[in-house]
Amino acid sequence: MQSFRFVHAADLHIDSPFKGLLKYEARVAQRLKEATFEAYSNLIDLCISEGADFLVVAGDVYDGADRSVRAQMRFRDGLARLEENGIPSLVTHGNHDPLDGWVSRLRMPESTHVFGSEPEWKTVTARGDAIAQVQGVSYPTREVHENLALRFTPPSQDLFSIGLLHCNVGGIAEHDDYAPCTVEDLSAVGIDYWALGHVHTRQTLKDSNPVIAYPGNLQGRHPNERGERGALVVDVDQAGRVTSRFEALDVVRWETLTVHIDGLPDLDALLDMAHSRIQQERTNAGGRDLVCRIELTGRGPLQTDLSAENAVEDLAEELRSGYISATPFVWVERISNRTSPEVDIATLAGRDDFVGAVMKRGLVALEQDDTADGLRESLSTVLSQRRFAGVLEMPDDPQMAAILDAARWELAELFERGD
């Protein structure tokens, strides 16, 4: 068997609308609007520079069934660049771009194969020889609740085999449960490498016999899609052994930064700390533009300053003004104030009155199991209600301790303010 290299990508979401663009400064909004196109162009460049023998795309090429003409033309043109470099491409469609969505009459490159609604095998050749066989299936419509993995067939040739599937393995909660299946379902087919799509966070579910991997999406599209995004470069040696590495392809990086106010004497010190965190993330982003949320946490006298009207938004504007004209830019999308006032619980607990008695009880509660047991008994009545079924679960011991500690601090703050 020949050794070969392929690139595994998924969830391109070309021409994603990036909801809420109007709240961004014009330069930032335009950059976000173009980000998925540029990330896709980076994918094509990667395939060429790495000398890939072929590209597989595991669904959600476009962001919606009513895909724009511009998105379709850019996708086609990228695949045509691959064809010019002798690199074929194999594509499936997922829940965002099902086969029954609107499609322009565009001529796709001859070296591109788009899988239909029934699983089929396609042989890939390189340097005049067959090197791999790929089986894939596209979503006929947006919502597919069938276990499509059960419809895949074992490989019939003595070639390395790849399964191309847009699915939710193991019921990952952050994503719609489309084409649900399990690692065991995939492993039973006899395919060597499962090139999956749908889950936007990169993860390898199984690293051998077979390899089962999600590359994640190419470009983060909102604050919950933090960190680097890109595709997998996969090498298969003559013995069929697989090694892969991740390559970041995103052009705008999303991050959430935490800044603690503990020990900070004034707002200038807080701004200095925020600038330091931003600079650290700019370095980590490797020359990419950065959109970040900042979470202010901790306890201290600054909590009073931050509680003033418009204080947090004024701080955000101050930070934005220092970076928006820079290249690459930084956009502070939001600052969240989760700080608390500085409270001396020990002093409160030492008082010889009702407040002191409550604070002492709070300290004892953290050390006694019967308090947690009583809280669990009370919670069980709430959690047994149908509306909370599958949404809330009984806290474990560490979570229960954290709840009790948080309640103690909240009480202390209320007493400190006289509330």
GILINNOR-V925460 format. One record per residue. N is the residue number from 0. PSI is psi in whole degrees, -180 to 180 (* if undefined). BURIAL is + if it has 24 or more other C-alpha atoms within 12 Angstrom, else -. Layout:
n=N psi=PSI burial=BURIAL
n=N psi=PSI burial=BURIAL
This chain:
n=0 psi=137 burial=-
n=1 psi=146 burial=+
n=2 psi=152 burial=+
n=3 psi=172 burial=+
n=4 psi=137 burial=+
n=5 psi=163 burial=+
n=6 psi=131 burial=+
n=7 psi=115 burial=+
n=8 psi=162 burial=+
n=9 psi=163 burial=+
n=10 psi=57 burial=+
n=11 psi=-35 burial=+
n=12 psi=49 burial=+
n=13 psi=133 burial=+
n=14 psi=35 burial=+
n=15 psi=137 burial=+
n=16 psi=-14 burial=+
n=17 psi=76 burial=+
n=18 psi=139 burial=-
n=19 psi=23 burial=-
n=20 psi=-26 burial=-
n=21 psi=-22 burial=-
n=22 psi=-6 burial=-
n=23 psi=153 burial=+
n=24 psi=149 burial=+
n=25 psi=-42 burial=-
n=26 psi=-42 burial=-
n=27 psi=-45 burial=+
n=28 psi=-43 burial=+
n=29 psi=-39 burial=-
n=30 psi=-44 burial=+
n=31 psi=-39 burial=+
n=32 psi=-33 burial=+
n=33 psi=-7 burial=+
n=34 psi=-44 burial=+
n=35 psi=-33 burial=+
n=36 psi=-44 burial=+
n=37 psi=-37 burial=+
n=38 psi=-40 burial=+
n=39 psi=-41 burial=+
n=40 psi=-37 burial=+
n=41 psi=-35 burial=+
n=42 psi=-45 burial=+
n=43 psi=-44 burial=+
n=44 psi=-40 burial=+
n=45 psi=-47 burial=+
n=46 psi=-41 burial=+
n=47 psi=-48 burial=+
n=48 psi=-30 burial=-
n=49 psi=-4 burial=+
n=50 psi=38 burial=+
n=51 psi=145 burial=+
n=52 psi=-24 burial=+
n=53 psi=166 burial=+
n=54 psi=136 burial=+
n=55 psi=138 burial=+
n=56 psi=117 burial=+
n=57 psi=58 burial=+
n=58 psi=163 burial=+
n=59 psi=54 burial=+
n=60 psi=-45 burial=+
n=61 psi=167 burial=+
n=62 psi=-21 burial=+
n=63 psi=162 burial=+
n=64 psi=-36 burial=+
n=65 psi=64 burial=-
n=66 psi=142 burial=+
n=67 psi=152 burial=+
n=68 psi=-40 burial=-
n=69 psi=-44 burial=-
n=70 psi=-43 burial=+
n=71 psi=-40 burial=+
n=72 psi=-41 burial=+
n=73 psi=-39 burial=+
n=74 psi=-48 burial=+
n=75 psi=-44 burial=+
n=76 psi=-36 burial=-
n=77 psi=-43 burial=+
n=78 psi=-32 burial=+
n=79 psi=-36 burial=+
n=80 psi=-40 burial=+
n=81 psi=-44 burial=+
n=82 psi=-40 burial=+
n=83 psi=-25 burial=-
n=84 psi=14 burial=-
n=85 psi=27 burial=+
n=86 psi=108 burial=+
n=87 psi=163 burial=+
n=88 psi=145 burial=+
n=89 psi=128 burial=+
n=90 psi=138 burial=+
n=91 psi=160 burial=+
n=92 psi=146 burial=+
n=93 psi=-153 burial=+
n=94 psi=-25 burial=+
n=95 psi=-23 burial=+
n=96 psi=56 burial=+
n=97 psi=167 burial=+
n=98 psi=-25 burial=+
n=99 psi=6 burial=-
n=100 psi=168 burial=+
n=101 psi=136 burial=-
n=102 psi=132 burial=-
n=103 psi=156 burial=-
n=104 psi=84 burial=-
n=105 psi=146 burial=-
n=106 psi=115 burial=-
n=107 psi=153 burial=+
n=108 psi=147 burial=+
n=109 psi=-26 burial=-
n=110 psi=1 burial=+
n=111 psi=131 burial=+
n=112 psi=122 burial=+
n=113 psi=121 burial=+
n=114 psi=146 burial=+
n=115 psi=-162 burial=+
n=116 psi=-5 burial=+
n=117 psi=135 burial=-
n=118 psi=135 burial=+
n=119 psi=156 burial=+
n=120 psi=143 burial=+
n=121 psi=127 burial=+
n=122 psi=134 burial=+
n=123 psi=133 burial=+
n=124 psi=154 burial=+
n=125 psi=137 burial=+
n=126 psi=34 burial=-
n=127 psi=-2 burial=-
n=128 psi=151 burial=-
n=129 psi=130 burial=-
n=130 psi=-25 burial=+
n=131 psi=161 burial=+
n=132 psi=135 burial=+
n=133 psi=130 burial=+
n=134 psi=131 burial=+
n=135 psi=168 burial=+
n=136 psi=142 burial=+
n=137 psi=156 burial=+
n=138 psi=126 burial=+
n=139 psi=-29 burial=+
n=140 psi=173 burial=+
n=141 psi=-49 burial=+
n=142 psi=110 burial=+
n=143 psi=110 burial=+
n=144 psi=1 burial=-
n=145 psi=149 burial=-
n=146 psi=93 burial=+
n=147 psi=-23 burial=+
n=148 psi=-30 burial=+
n=149 psi=-13 burial=+
n=150 psi=-7 burial=-
n=151 psi=148 burial=+
n=152 psi=152 burial=+
n=153 psi=152 burial=+
n=154 psi=144 burial=+
n=155 psi=-8 burial=-
n=156 psi=161 burial=-
n=157 psi=59 burial=-
n=158 psi=158 burial=+
n=159 psi=135 burial=+
n=160 psi=143 burial=+
n=161 psi=133 burial=+
n=162 psi=129 burial=+
n=163 psi=110 burial=+
n=164 psi=136 burial=+
n=165 psi=111 burial=+
n=166 psi=170 burial=+
n=167 psi=108 burial=+
n=168 psi=122 burial=+
n=169 psi=14 burial=-
n=170 psi=47 burial=-
n=171 psi=121 burial=-
n=172 psi=-28 burial=-
n=173 psi=-5 burial=-
n=174 psi=151 burial=-
n=175 psi=143 burial=+
n=176 psi=63 burial=+
n=177 psi=144 burial=+
n=178 psi=52 burial=+
n=179 psi=140 burial=+
n=180 psi=180 burial=+
n=181 psi=166 burial=+
n=182 psi=-37 burial=+
n=183 psi=-39 burial=-
n=184 psi=-46 burial=+
n=185 psi=-41 burial=+
n=186 psi=-29 burial=+
n=187 psi=-16 burial=-
n=188 psi=-33 burial=+
n=189 psi=10 burial=+
n=190 psi=145 burial=+
n=191 psi=-36 burial=+
n=192 psi=125 burial=+
n=193 psi=113 burial=+
n=194 psi=101 burial=+
n=195 psi=161 burial=+
n=196 psi=174 burial=+
n=197 psi=-42 burial=+
n=198 psi=124 burial=+
n=199 psi=-7 burial=+
n=200 psi=124 burial=+
n=201 psi=133 burial=+
n=202 psi=146 burial=+
n=203 psi=117 burial=+
n=204 psi=-25 burial=+
n=205 psi=134 burial=-
n=206 psi=2 burial=-
n=207 psi=152 burial=-
n=208 psi=58 burial=+
n=209 psi=169 burial=+
n=210 psi=133 burial=+
n=211 psi=116 burial=+
n=212 psi=144 burial=+
n=213 psi=127 burial=+
n=214 psi=-13 burial=+
n=215 psi=178 burial=+
n=216 psi=166 burial=+
n=217 psi=-32 burial=+
n=218 psi=124 burial=+
n=219 psi=141 burial=+
n=220 psi=-5 burial=+
n=221 psi=171 burial=+
n=222 psi=-21 burial=+
n=223 psi=-9 burial=-
n=224 psi=70 burial=+
n=225 psi=161 burial=+
n=226 psi=-177 burial=+
n=227 psi=145 burial=+
n=228 psi=147 burial=+
n=229 psi=-140 burial=+
n=230 psi=170 burial=+
n=231 psi=133 burial=+
n=232 psi=119 burial=+
n=233 psi=127 burial=+
n=234 psi=135 burial=+
n=235 psi=122 burial=+
n=236 psi=-178 burial=-
n=237 psi=-21 burial=-
n=238 psi=2 burial=-
n=239 psi=10 burial=+
n=240 psi=142 burial=+
n=241 psi=133 burial=+
n=242 psi=144 burial=+
n=243 psi=158 burial=+
n=244 psi=151 burial=-
n=245 psi=140 burial=+
n=246 psi=122 burial=+
n=247 psi=134 burial=+
n=248 psi=-4 burial=+
n=249 psi=156 burial=+
n=250 psi=-20 burial=+
n=251 psi=126 burial=+
n=252 psi=134 burial=+
n=253 psi=135 burial=+
n=254 psi=156 burial=+
n=255 psi=123 burial=+
n=256 psi=138 burial=+
n=257 psi=129 burial=+
n=258 psi=123 burial=+
n=259 psi=137 burial=+
n=260 psi=-7 burial=+
n=261 psi=125 burial=-
n=262 psi=-4 burial=-
n=263 psi=129 burial=+
n=264 psi=-28 burial=-
n=265 psi=177 burial=-
n=266 psi=-30 burial=+
n=267 psi=-41 burial=-
n=268 psi=-36 burial=-
n=269 psi=-44 burial=+
n=270 psi=-40 burial=+
n=271 psi=-42 burial=-
n=272 psi=-40 burial=+
n=273 psi=-43 burial=+
n=274 psi=-41 burial=+
n=275 psi=-44 burial=-
n=276 psi=-40 burial=+
n=277 psi=-45 burial=+
n=278 psi=-38 burial=+
n=279 psi=-44 burial=-
n=280 psi=-32 burial=+
n=281 psi=-41 burial=+
n=282 psi=-45 burial=-
n=283 psi=-30 burial=-
n=284 psi=-12 burial=+
n=285 psi=45 burial=-
n=286 psi=2 burial=-
n=287 psi=158 burial=+
n=288 psi=152 burial=+
n=289 psi=127 burial=+
n=290 psi=123 burial=+
n=291 psi=151 burial=+
n=292 psi=143 burial=+
n=293 psi=127 burial=+
n=294 psi=118 burial=+
n=295 psi=125 burial=+
n=296 psi=175 burial=+
n=297 psi=-176 burial=+
n=298 psi=142 burial=+
n=299 psi=174 burial=+
n=300 psi=-22 burial=-
n=301 psi=-18 burial=+
n=302 psi=-35 burial=+
n=303 psi=-45 burial=-
n=304 psi=-41 burial=+
n=305 psi=-20 burial=+
n=306 psi=-9 burial=-
n=307 psi=153 burial=-
n=308 psi=128 burial=-
n=309 psi=8 burial=-
n=310 psi=-47 burial=-
n=311 psi=-42 burial=+
n=312 psi=-36 burial=-
n=313 psi=-39 burial=-
n=314 psi=-41 burial=+
n=315 psi=-44 burial=+
n=316 psi=-38 burial=-
n=317 psi=-43 burial=-
n=318 psi=-41 burial=+
n=319 psi=-43 burial=+
n=320 psi=-26 burial=-
n=321 psi=-11 burial=-
n=322 psi=-19 burial=+
n=323 psi=-30 burial=+
n=324 psi=-4 burial=-
n=325 psi=162 burial=-
n=326 psi=116 burial=-
n=327 psi=154 burial=+
n=328 psi=164 burial=+
n=329 psi=131 burial=+
n=330 psi=119 burial=+
n=331 psi=101 burial=+
n=332 psi=-34 burial=+
n=333 psi=148 burial=+
n=334 psi=128 burial=+
n=335 psi=129 burial=+
n=336 psi=104 burial=+
n=337 psi=27 burial=-
n=338 psi=165 burial=+
n=339 psi=156 burial=+
n=340 psi=161 burial=+
n=341 psi=118 burial=+
n=342 psi=133 burial=+
n=343 psi=91 burial=-
n=344 psi=-35 burial=+
n=345 psi=-42 burial=-
n=346 psi=-43 burial=-
n=347 psi=-43 burial=+
n=348 psi=-21 burial=+
n=349 psi=-5 burial=-
n=350 psi=146 burial=-
n=351 psi=60 burial=-
n=352 psi=-169 burial=-
n=353 psi=-43 burial=-
n=354 psi=-48 burial=+
n=355 psi=-40 burial=-
n=356 psi=-43 burial=-
n=357 psi=-43 burial=+
n=358 psi=-37 burial=+
n=359 psi=-42 burial=+
n=360 psi=-36 burial=+
n=361 psi=-40 burial=+
n=362 psi=-42 burial=+
n=363 psi=-38 burial=-
n=364 psi=-34 burial=+
n=365 psi=-20 burial=+
n=366 psi=-4 burial=-
n=367 psi=130 burial=-
n=368 psi=-28 burial=-
n=369 psi=-27 burial=-
n=370 psi=-46 burial=-
n=371 psi=-38 burial=+
n=372 psi=-41 burial=-
n=373 psi=-39 burial=-
n=374 psi=-40 burial=+
n=375 psi=-40 burial=+
n=376 psi=-41 burial=-
n=377 psi=-42 burial=-
n=378 psi=-34 burial=-
n=379 psi=-32 burial=-
n=380 psi=-40 burial=-
n=381 psi=-47 burial=-
n=382 psi=-19 burial=-
n=383 psi=-12 burial=-
n=384 psi=142 burial=-
n=385 psi=-37 burial=-
n=386 psi=-19 burial=-
n=387 psi=-2 burial=-
n=388 psi=127 burial=-
n=389 psi=0 burial=-
n=390 psi=-49 burial=-
n=391 psi=142 burial=-
n=392 psi=156 burial=-
n=393 psi=128 burial=+
n=394 psi=146 burial=-
n=395 psi=-180 burial=-
n=396 psi=-48 burial=-
n=397 psi=-39 burial=-
n=398 psi=-39 burial=-
n=399 psi=-41 burial=+
n=400 psi=-40 burial=+
n=401 psi=-38 burial=-
n=402 psi=-46 burial=-
n=403 psi=-41 burial=+
n=404 psi=-42 burial=+
n=405 psi=-39 burial=-
n=406 psi=-39 burial=-
n=407 psi=-43 burial=+
n=408 psi=-39 burial=+
n=409 psi=-41 burial=+
n=410 psi=-43 burial=+
n=411 psi=-41 burial=+
n=412 psi=-41 burial=+
n=413 psi=-43 burial=-
n=414 psi=-40 burial=+
n=415 psi=-37 burial=-
n=416 psi=-5 burial=-
n=417 psi=20 burial=-
n=418 psi=* burial=-
